[in-house]
């Protein structure tokens, strides 16, 4: 349960949140964490390798859709 306590304290630290939307904590072991307002789902921990890969995949996926839409 020490890990849960560390994850919670990292999540509560405002220095790990950028603009209240982006979360980045290498000490937090979770890839997906609750949003600042947990009623709105989860966000990606961009400091974790899986989180960074997921974040980049989302960004590139959106960019690809935009490029395809513009070319038509």
Backbone as XML, in Angstrom:
<?xml version="1.0"?>
<chain id="A" units="angstrom">
  <residue number="1" name="UNK">
    <atom name="N" x="0.799" y="-1.193" z="0.000"/>
    <atom name="CA" x="0.000" y="0.000" z="0.000"/>
    <atom name="C" x="0.852" y="1.272" z="0.000"/>
  </residue>
  <residue number="2" name="UNK">
    <atom name="N" x="2.154" y="1.117" z="0.160"/>
    <atom name="CA" x="3.050" y="2.274" z="0.103"/>
    <atom name="C" x="2.990" y="2.890" z="-1.294"/>
  </residue>
  <residue number="3" name="UNK">
    <atom name="N" x="2.894" y="2.025" z="-2.307"/>
    <atom name="CA" x="2.812" y="2.504" z="-3.690"/>
    <atom name="C" x="1.559" y="3.349" z="-3.894"/>
  </residue>
  <residue number="4" name="UNK">
    <atom name="N" x="0.431" y="2.903" z="-3.351"/>
    <atom name="CA" x="-0.814" y="3.672" z="-3.468"/>
    <atom name="C" x="-0.682" y="5.039" z="-2.810"/>
  </residue>
  <residue number="5" name="UNK">
    <atom name="N" x="-0.037" y="5.064" z="-1.643"/>
    <atom name="CA" x="0.158" y="6.330" z="-0.934"/>
    <atom name="C" x="1.050" y="7.279" z="-1.741"/>
  </residue>
  <residue number="6" name="UNK">
    <atom name="N" x="2.127" y="6.737" z="-2.320"/>
    <atom name="CA" x="3.018" y="7.558" z="-3.145"/>
    <atom name="C" x="2.282" y="8.069" z="-4.379"/>
  </residue>
  <residue number="7" name="UNK">
    <atom name="N" x="1.529" y="7.189" z="-5.041"/>
    <atom name="CA" x="0.771" y="7.600" z="-6.230"/>
    <atom name="C" x="-0.211" y="8.711" z="-5.880"/>
  </residue>
  <residue number="8" name="UNK">
    <atom name="N" x="-0.906" y="8.563" z="-4.755"/>
    <atom name="CA" x="-1.874" y="9.586" z="-4.344"/>
    <atom name="C" x="-1.190" y="10.914" z="-4.047"/>
  </residue>
  <residue number="9" name="UNK">
    <atom name="N" x="-0.047" y="10.875" z="-3.363"/>
    <atom name="CA" x="0.641" y="12.126" z="-3.042"/>
    <atom name="C" x="1.196" y="12.789" z="-4.298"/>
  </residue>
  <residue number="10" name="UNK">
    <atom name="N" x="1.647" y="12.002" z="-5.259"/>
    <atom name="CA" x="2.110" y="12.565" z="-6.530"/>
    <atom name="C" x="0.948" y="13.199" z="-7.289"/>
  </residue>
  <residue number="11" name="UNK">
    <atom name="N" x="-0.207" y="12.529" z="-7.288"/>
    <atom name="CA" x="-1.389" y="13.036" z="-7.982"/>
    <atom name="C" x="-1.857" y="14.344" z="-7.365"/>
  </residue>
  <residue number="12" name="UNK">
    <atom name="N" x="-1.750" y="14.454" z="-6.049"/>
    <atom name="CA" x="-2.206" y="15.657" z="-5.350"/>
    <atom name="C" x="-1.230" y="16.827" z="-5.479"/>
  </residue>
  <residue number="13" name="UNK">
    <atom name="N" x="-0.003" y="16.580" z="-5.905"/>
    <atom name="CA" x="1.010" y="17.627" z="-6.025"/>
    <atom name="C" x="0.729" y="18.500" z="-7.252"/>
  </residue>
  <residue number="14" name="UNK">
    <atom name="N" x="0.415" y="19.779" z="-7.070"/>
    <atom name="CA" x="0.095" y="20.658" z="-8.205"/>
    <atom name="C" x="1.256" y="20.819" z="-9.193"/>
  </residue>
  <residue number="15" name="UNK">
    <atom name="N" x="2.488" y="20.586" z="-8.746"/>
    <atom name="CA" x="3.647" y="20.711" z="-9.641"/>
    <atom name="C" x="3.647" y="19.638" z="-10.730"/>
  </residue>
  <residue number="16" name="UNK">
    <atom name="N" x="2.887" y="18.556" z="-10.541"/>
    <atom name="CA" x="2.820" y="17.486" z="-11.536"/>
    <atom name="C" x="1.739" y="17.718" z="-12.589"/>
  </residue>
  <residue number="17" name="UNK">
    <atom name="N" x="1.005" y="18.797" z="-12.454"/>
    <atom name="CA" x="-0.081" y="19.121" z="-13.384"/>
    <atom name="C" x="0.282" y="20.377" z="-14.164"/>
  </residue>
  <residue number="18" name="UNK">
    <atom name="N" x="0.145" y="20.342" z="-15.457"/>
    <atom name="CA" x="0.403" y="21.497" z="-16.313"/>
    <atom name="C" x="-0.926" y="22.023" z="-16.829"/>
  </residue>
  <residue number="19" name="UNK">
    <atom name="N" x="-1.261" y="23.219" z="-16.418"/>
    <atom name="CA" x="-2.531" y="23.802" z="-16.817"/>
    <atom name="C" x="-3.735" y="23.069" z="-16.258"/>
  </residue>
  <residue number="20" name="UNK">
    <atom name="N" x="-3.529" y="22.229" z="-15.274"/>
    <atom name="CA" x="-4.630" y="21.466" z="-14.698"/>
    <atom name="C" x="-5.135" y="20.349" z="-15.590"/>
  </residue>
  <residue number="21" name="UNK">
    <atom name="N" x="-4.496" y="20.165" z="-16.750"/>
    <atom name="CA" x="-4.961" y="19.157" z="-17.712"/>
    <atom name="C" x="-3.954" y="18.046" z="-17.975"/>
  </residue>
  <residue number="22" name="UNK">
    <atom name="N" x="-2.685" y="18.408" z="-18.074"/>
    <atom name="CA" x="-1.643" y="17.430" z="-18.405"/>
    <atom name="C" x="-0.932" y="16.983" z="-17.137"/>
  </residue>
  <residue number="23" name="UNK">
    <atom name="N" x="-0.788" y="15.673" z="-16.988"/>
    <atom name="CA" x="-0.166" y="15.108" z="-15.787"/>
    <atom name="C" x="1.163" y="14.471" z="-16.165"/>
  </residue>
  <residue number="24" name="UNK">
    <atom name="N" x="2.196" y="14.729" z="-15.348"/>
    <atom name="CA" x="3.543" y="14.216" z="-15.613"/>
    <atom name="C" x="4.224" y="13.921" z="-14.287"/>
  </residue>
  <residue number="25" name="UNK">
    <atom name="N" x="4.326" y="12.646" z="-13.919"/>
    <atom name="CA" x="5.023" y="12.259" z="-12.699"/>
    <atom name="C" x="5.697" y="10.911" z="-12.904"/>
  </residue>
  <residue number="26" name="UNK">
    <atom name="N" x="7.017" y="10.913" z="-12.917"/>
    <atom name="CA" x="7.749" y="9.656" z="-13.104"/>
    <atom name="C" x="7.695" y="8.787" z="-11.847"/>
  </residue>
  <residue number="27" name="UNK">
    <atom name="N" x="7.360" y="9.365" z="-10.711"/>
    <atom name="CA" x="7.256" y="8.592" z="-9.468"/>
    <atom name="C" x="5.921" y="7.867" z="-9.344"/>
  </residue>
  <residue number="28" name="UNK">
    <atom name="N" x="4.912" y="8.318" z="-10.066"/>
    <atom name="CA" x="3.591" y="7.682" z="-10.065"/>
    <atom name="C" x="3.655" y="6.491" z="-11.014"/>
  </residue>
  <residue number="29" name="UNK">
    <atom name="N" x="3.319" y="5.316" z="-10.520"/>
    <atom name="CA" x="3.462" y="4.089" z="-11.314"/>
    <atom name="C" x="2.308" y="3.847" z="-12.287"/>
  </residue>
  <residue number="30" name="UNK">
    <atom name="N" x="1.272" y="4.662" z="-12.215"/>
    <atom name="CA" x="0.093" y="4.453" z="-13.067"/>
    <atom name="C" x="0.272" y="5.130" z="-14.420"/>
  </residue>
  <residue number="31" name="UNK">
    <atom name="N" x="-0.239" y="4.501" z="-15.460"/>
    <atom name="CA" x="-0.245" y="5.104" z="-16.796"/>
    <atom name="C" x="-1.478" y="5.981" z="-16.963"/>
  </residue>
  <residue number="32" name="UNK">
    <atom name="N" x="-2.607" y="5.524" z="-16.484"/>
    <atom name="CA" x="-3.841" y="6.303" z="-16.511"/>
    <atom name="C" x="-4.193" y="6.701" z="-15.085"/>
  </residue>
  <residue number="33" name="UNK">
    <atom name="N" x="-4.431" y="7.973" z="-14.867"/>
    <atom name="CA" x="-4.755" y="8.494" z="-13.538"/>
    <atom name="C" x="-6.063" y="9.272" z="-13.613"/>
  </residue>
  <residue number="34" name="UNK">
    <atom name="N" x="-6.770" y="9.391" z="-12.492"/>
    <atom name="CA" x="-8.003" y="10.185" z="-12.501"/>
    <atom name="C" x="-7.700" y="11.649" z="-12.834"/>
  </residue>
  <residue number="35" name="UNK">
    <atom name="N" x="-8.613" y="12.282" z="-13.538"/>
    <atom name="CA" x="-8.464" y="13.720" z="-13.801"/>
    <atom name="C" x="-8.539" y="14.473" z="-12.480"/>
  </residue>
  <residue number="36" name="UNK">
    <atom name="N" x="-8.171" y="15.747" z="-12.508"/>
    <atom name="CA" x="-8.215" y="16.562" z="-11.287"/>
    <atom name="C" x="-9.617" y="16.527" z="-10.685"/>
  </residue>
  <residue number="37" name="UNK">
    <atom name="N" x="-10.620" y="16.519" z="-11.540"/>
    <atom name="CA" x="-11.999" y="16.318" z="-11.095"/>
    <atom name="C" x="-12.355" y="14.890" z="-11.506"/>
  </residue>
  <residue number="38" name="UNK">
    <atom name="N" x="-12.224" y="13.918" z="-10.599"/>
    <atom name="CA" x="-12.380" y="12.503" z="-10.960"/>
    <atom name="C" x="-13.695" y="12.157" z="-11.649"/>
  </residue>
  <residue number="39" name="UNK">
    <atom name="N" x="-14.704" y="12.990" z="-11.539"/>
    <atom name="CA" x="-15.972" y="12.727" z="-12.195"/>
    <atom name="C" x="-15.887" y="12.817" z="-13.714"/>
  </residue>
  <residue number="40" name="UNK">
    <atom name="N" x="-14.765" y="13.332" z="-14.223"/>
    <atom name="CA" x="-14.603" y="13.502" z="-15.662"/>
    <atom name="C" x="-13.719" y="12.438" z="-16.296"/>
  </residue>
  <residue number="41" name="UNK">
    <atom name="N" x="-13.465" y="11.338" z="-15.621"/>
    <atom name="CA" x="-12.718" y="10.244" z="-16.215"/>
    <atom name="C" x="-11.241" y="10.230" z="-15.846"/>
  </residue>
  <residue number="42" name="UNK">
    <atom name="N" x="-10.415" y="9.808" z="-16.807"/>
    <atom name="CA" x="-8.984" y="9.636" z="-16.555"/>
    <atom name="C" x="-8.162" y="10.470" z="-17.527"/>
  </residue>
  <residue number="43" name="UNK">
    <atom name="N" x="-6.894" y="10.640" z="-17.178"/>
    <atom name="CA" x="-5.943" y="11.296" z="-18.057"/>
    <atom name="C" x="-4.685" y="10.446" z="-18.110"/>
  </residue>
  <residue number="44" name="UNK">
    <atom name="N" x="-3.784" y="10.770" z="-18.996"/>
    <atom name="CA" x="-2.578" y="9.984" z="-19.218"/>
    <atom name="C" x="-1.428" y="10.559" z="-18.408"/>
  </residue>
  <residue number="45" name="UNK">
    <atom name="N" x="-0.656" y="9.689" z="-17.761"/>
    <atom name="CA" x="0.569" y="10.101" z="-17.090"/>
    <atom name="C" x="1.666" y="10.113" z="-18.156"/>
  </residue>
  <residue number="46" name="UNK">
    <atom name="N" x="2.014" y="11.286" z="-18.628"/>
    <atom name="CA" x="2.964" y="11.419" z="-19.727"/>
    <atom name="C" x="4.396" y="11.079" z="-19.343"/>
  </residue>
  <residue number="47" name="UNK">
    <atom name="N" x="4.676" y="10.854" z="-18.066"/>
    <atom name="CA" x="6.024" y="10.485" z="-17.635"/>
    <atom name="C" x="6.268" y="8.981" z="-17.747"/>
  </residue>
  <residue number="48" name="UNK">
    <atom name="N" x="5.224" y="8.201" z="-17.882"/>
    <atom name="CA" x="5.366" y="6.746" z="-18.022"/>
    <atom name="C" x="5.544" y="6.403" z="-19.491"/>
  </residue>
  <residue number="49" name="UNK">
    <atom name="N" x="6.395" y="5.432" z="-19.821"/>
    <atom name="CA" x="6.608" y="5.083" z="-21.234"/>
    <atom name="C" x="5.308" y="4.749" z="-21.971"/>
  </residue>
  <residue number="50" name="UNK">
    <atom name="N" x="4.437" y="3.984" z="-21.344"/>
    <atom name="CA" x="3.159" y="3.647" z="-21.975"/>
    <atom name="C" x="2.267" y="4.860" z="-22.137"/>
  </residue>
  <residue number="51" name="UNK">
    <atom name="N" x="2.306" y="5.750" z="-21.177"/>
    <atom name="CA" x="1.517" y="6.979" z="-21.252"/>
    <atom name="C" x="1.999" y="7.899" z="-22.351"/>
  </residue>
  <residue number="52" name="UNK">
    <atom name="N" x="3.307" y="8.020" z="-22.477"/>
    <atom name="CA" x="3.867" y="8.854" z="-23.533"/>
    <atom name="C" x="3.525" y="8.277" z="-24.907"/>
  </residue>
  <residue number="53" name="UNK">
    <atom name="N" x="3.653" y="6.959" z="-25.051"/>
    <atom name="CA" x="3.312" y="6.319" z="-26.326"/>
    <atom name="C" x="1.832" y="6.522" z="-26.657"/>
  </residue>
  <residue number="54" name="UNK">
    <atom name="N" x="0.978" y="6.372" z="-25.664"/>
    <atom name="CA" x="-0.458" y="6.572" z="-25.881"/>
    <atom name="C" x="-0.760" y="8.019" z="-26.246"/>
  </residue>
  <residue number="55" name="UNK">
    <atom name="N" x="-0.138" y="8.961" z="-25.550"/>
    <atom name="CA" x="-0.327" y="10.382" z="-25.846"/>
    <atom name="C" x="0.108" y="10.731" z="-27.264"/>
  </residue>
  <residue number="56" name="UNK">
    <atom name="N" x="1.276" y="10.223" z="-27.663"/>
    <atom name="CA" x="1.761" y="10.492" z="-29.020"/>
    <atom name="C" x="0.866" y="9.842" z="-30.075"/>
  </residue>
  <residue number="57" name="UNK">
    <atom name="N" x="0.389" y="8.646" z="-29.796"/>
    <atom name="CA" x="-0.507" y="7.970" z="-30.739"/>
    <atom name="C" x="-1.791" y="8.774" z="-30.932"/>
  </residue>
  <residue number="58" name="UNK">
    <atom name="N" x="-2.313" y="9.332" z="-29.871"/>
    <atom name="CA" x="-3.525" y="10.150" z="-29.973"/>
    <atom name="C" x="-3.255" y="11.400" z="-30.792"/>
  </residue>
  <residue number="59" name="UNK">
    <atom name="N" x="-2.142" y="12.087" z="-30.506"/>
    <atom name="CA" x="-1.806" y="13.315" z="-31.239"/>
    <atom name="C" x="-1.608" y="13.021" z="-32.724"/>
  </residue>
  <residue number="60" name="UNK">
    <atom name="N" x="-0.832" y="11.979" z="-33.040"/>
    <atom name="CA" x="-0.601" y="11.647" z="-34.452"/>
    <atom name="C" x="-1.870" y="11.154" z="-35.134"/>
  </residue>
  <residue number="61" name="UNK">
    <atom name="N" x="-2.721" y="10.453" z="-34.404"/>
    <atom name="CA" x="-3.992" y="10.005" z="-34.974"/>
    <atom name="C" x="-4.889" y="11.182" z="-35.338"/>
  </residue>
  <residue number="62" name="UNK">
    <atom name="N" x="-4.971" y="12.161" z="-34.465"/>
    <atom name="CA" x="-5.765" y="13.355" z="-34.747"/>
    <atom name="C" x="-5.177" y="14.113" z="-35.928"/>
  </residue>
  <residue number="63" name="UNK">
    <atom name="N" x="-3.844" y="14.236" z="-35.951"/>
    <atom name="CA" x="-3.181" y="14.930" z="-37.068"/>
    <atom name="C" x="-3.452" y="14.216" z="-38.394"/>
  </residue>
  <residue number="64" name="UNK">
    <atom name="N" x="-3.435" y="12.895" z="-38.390"/>
    <atom name="CA" x="-3.688" y="12.130" z="-39.615"/>
    <atom name="C" x="-5.112" y="12.350" z="-40.109"/>
  </residue>
  <residue number="65" name="UNK">
    <atom name="N" x="-6.065" y="12.371" z="-39.214"/>
    <atom name="CA" x="-7.460" y="12.612" z="-39.602"/>
    <atom name="C" x="-7.602" y="13.991" z="-40.216"/>
  </residue>
  <residue number="66" name="UNK">
    <atom name="N" x="-6.947" y="14.991" z="-39.623"/>
    <atom name="CA" x="-7.013" y="16.351" z="-40.156"/>
    <atom name="C" x="-6.392" y="16.427" z="-41.547"/>
  </residue>
  <residue number="67" name="UNK">
    <atom name="N" x="-5.232" y="15.790" z="-41.725"/>
    <atom name="CA" x="-4.572" y="15.801" z="-43.038"/>
    <atom name="C" x="-5.454" y="15.146" z="-44.092"/>
  </residue>
  <residue number="68" name="UNK">
    <atom name="N" x="-6.039" y="14.013" z="-43.771"/>
    <atom name="CA" x="-6.910" y="13.312" z="-44.730"/>
    <atom name="C" x="-8.123" y="14.172" z="-45.050"/>
  </residue>
  <residue number="69" name="UNK">
    <atom name="N" x="-8.710" y="14.812" z="-44.047"/>
    <atom name="CA" x="-9.896" y="15.633" z="-44.265"/>
    <atom name="C" x="-9.582" y="16.842" z="-45.130"/>
  </residue>
  <residue number="70" name="UNK">
    <atom name="N" x="-8.422" y="17.446" z="-44.955"/>
    <atom name="CA" x="-8.037" y="18.635" z="-45.711"/>
    <atom name="C" x="-7.719" y="18.283" z="-47.159"/>
  </residue>
  <residue number="71" name="UNK">
    <atom name="N" x="-7.171" y="17.121" z="-47.406"/>
    <atom name="CA" x="-6.790" y="16.713" z="-48.764"/>
    <atom name="C" x="-7.995" y="16.388" z="-49.647"/>
  </residue>
  <residue number="72" name="UNK">
    <atom name="N" x="-9.141" y="16.204" z="-49.057"/>
    <atom name="CA" x="-10.324" y="15.842" z="-49.865"/>
    <atom name="C" x="-10.954" y="17.035" z="-50.476"/>
  </residue>
</chain>
